[in-house]
Amino acid sequence: MSYLLDTNILIDVLKRNQRINKKLEEVRFKGEKVFISCITYYESKRGLLYANATRQLFKLNEVCR
């Protein structure tokens, strides 16, 4: 099984939401794949650029790798 994250979940990941991050760790431990769409990436990056949130932009790049 694989997962496609929406913008809200991706933002929670960037904000280090404990519940979401714990679930993602479980998913990765099971060897399942996690994806984001190009639309989710664009929405998140555009919002972070607008807010000049450089730390979260760095985190977004890490998550996308």
N, C-alpha and C positions, 0 to 999 in steps of 0.2 A: 504494500500500500504506500502511497505517497500523499503529501499534503500540499495544498496551494494556499498560501497565506494571503489574506486581504490586507488592505491598508491599515485598518484599525489594529489588527494583531501585530503587524510589523511595527507600528508605533509603540505598542506595548513592549515589544522586544527591545526596542531602542531605549525605552524608559526603564528597562530592567524590571519589568513586572515579574515578581517571583513565581506566581502561578503559571504564567505563560512560559517562562524560561525553564521551569521544572518539567513541564509537559514536552517541550522541545528536546530537552536532554533525554527524556525517556524514548522519544521517537528516534533520535539519532542513535541511542544505545541499541535499539532494535534493528538498526541498519536501514531504516526507512528514509526515503528522500523527502526533502522539504524544498518547495519552490515558491517564488513570487512571480507574478506576471509583470510584463513590461509596463502595464498601466499602473500597477501598485508601485513599482520602482519610480516611475515618473512622478506620480502624485507625492510620494514621500520625499524624493529629492527636491522637487520644486518647493514644497512647503518648508523644508529645512534651509534651502538657499534663501528663501524669502525672509525667514526668521533669523538668518545669519547664525545658525546653530552648528558651529564648526565641529564640536565634539560629537554631536549626533550624526553629522555627515560622515565623519571618520568611522563611527560605529556602523552606519549603513553600508559603507564599503566593505567592512569586515564581514558583516552578515551575508552580503551578496557573494562573497567568495565561496 
